[in-house]
Amino acid sequence: MQDFMFKLYNKSMQRVSNHLFRGIKSTPPIQSKPNADTVLYCALNQPNYRAYILAVKSFLRFFPDIAVVVQDDGSLKQKAIDEISDHLPGISIFTIDEMFEGIKVNASEELMELLPGREAYFKHVPIRILYVKYFNVVLRILKRKKVIIIDSDLLFLRRPDEIIDWITKPYQYDFFGDGYNAEADRYRKLGFSFENLDIANFSSGTIGVGGEFSQDEITDILRRIKAQDPELFTKWEIEQALWAIILSKRLNPINLDRLREIYIGSGWRSYKELREKAVIAHFAGAIRFKNFRYQRLAREIITHLKSGPR
């Protein structure tokens, strides 16, 4: 019963997320650098746009010399777009039509035939996430640039030195954090190997990627899934799994959570642990508003942002 009540509470809080994070409206804009060689990228929906502004500002307060890009999942309203643009001058916000057109222009004919259609995008949330967090990045955003992909429900609590070092130096490796994939065994049964990372312990909530991505390789991956286990396309883990499959074949991908005791702390951790030890706090949907940790840390960052540069 207690678990059921928390789920109801958590869902109700998610529905009013923009109201909960309205305090970000009172913070000054932070200018990014549109022509930078590294992109801070996020796919975004209407219910979380103020949490996103907070997430990005929590990073830019430490390092503003980065291009900021948002992909609208099709739900952003003009008022939200205007507010995001006002708070994050220099940002690029792409519409859903721009995404589909850009993917069509850049993808090979063979790859296009394997991509789920636009109807599937609106019907299945996992396919929507697959488009905005994977296909859009590898086929449009990642063009001679490095890309850091973040979710909107995280906070940078302290200066991410290792990530900033990755930004400022020539590309050498990719990075990711700990996570979970309930379908890990199904991908292993398809013959995908994971030499340099564990698909069962991989999260795409904060990842950094660079270099070239082979469309032939992506085509082969999609073809294998479609032929042997097409149901995976409608499972939550599909986007995360495709990143894991690709990055596992690269040399020395770095797990940020092996660099210190807590690098990306989840919402399961206590407020004290996150505040004192974590570089990033990530509040995944299922436990996003547990024990007010998210709101408390958000309030502290908003207070810091109001005080201006130090």
Buried (B, 14 or more C-beta within 10 A) or exposed (E): EEEEEBEEEBEEBBEEBBEBBEBBEEBEBBEBBBEBBBBBBBBBBBBBBBBBBBBBBBBBBEBBBBBBBBBBBBBBEEEBBEBBBEBBEBBBBBEBEBBBEBBEEBBEEEBEEBBBEEEBBEEBEBBBBBBBBBBBBBBBBBEEBBBBBBBBBBBBBEEBEBBBEBBEEEBEBBBBBBBBBEBBEBBEEBEBEBEBBBBBBBBBBBBBBBEEEEBEEBBEBBBBBEEEBEEBBBBEBBBBBBBBBBBBBBEEBBBBBEEEEBBBBBBEBEBEBBBEBBBBBBBBEEBBBBEEBBBEBBEEBBEBBEEEEE
